[in-house]
Amino acid sequence: MSGFLGDKSKMTVHHLANRKSECNIYHIEMKDREYFTPDTLDCAKSKDYEFCKFCID
């Protein structure tokens, strides 16, 4: 399982192992999901994703 999931529609990245109900990741459409290689926050940040305020401190 991936560690991080990006929501391209909101440009937000979520930490899957620490997800909260407020993240609503199950409502992210398949076309808006992005997985990162390498699977790191640095990779997501380099693509201009903002960290989710609920699952990433």
C-alpha positions in Angstrom: 0.0 0.0 0.0 1.2 3.5 -0.8 2.0 5.8 2.0 0.7 9.0 0.5 -2.2 9.9 -1.8 -2.5 13.1 -3.7 -5.8 14.7 -4.6 -5.2 16.5 -7.9 -8.5 18.5 -7.7 -7.5 20.1 -4.4 -3.7 19.7 -4.7 -3.7 18.1 -1.2 -1.6 15.1 -0.1 -2.8 12.7 2.5 -0.9 10.2 4.8 -2.8 7.0 4.3 -1.5 5.3 7.5 -2.7 8.4 9.6 -5.9 9.3 7.7 -8.8 10.8 9.6 -12.5 10.8 8.7 -12.2 14.6 7.9 -9.8 13.7 5.0 -12.7 12.2 2.9 -10.2 10.3 0.8 -12.9 7.8 -0.3 -14.6 10.7 -2.1 -11.5 11.5 -4.3 -12.4 10.4 -7.8 -10.0 7.9 -9.5 -9.0 10.5 -12.1 -7.9 12.9 -9.3 -5.8 10.4 -7.4 -2.0 10.6 -7.6 0.5 8.3 -6.1 4.1 9.4 -5.8 7.4 7.8 -6.9 9.3 7.9 -4.6 6.5 7.7 -2.1 7.6 10.6 0.0 6.3 13.9 1.2 9.2 15.6 -0.4 8.1 14.2 -3.8 4.5 15.5 -3.2 5.8 18.9 -2.1 8.0 19.2 -5.2 4.8 18.8 -7.3 3.2 21.7 -5.3 0.9 19.6 -3.2 -0.2 21.1 0.2 -0.2 18.8 3.3 -3.6 17.7 4.6 -4.2 19.6 7.9 -5.9 16.5 9.4 -3.5 13.6 8.7 -0.1 15.3 8.3 1.2 17.3 11.2 
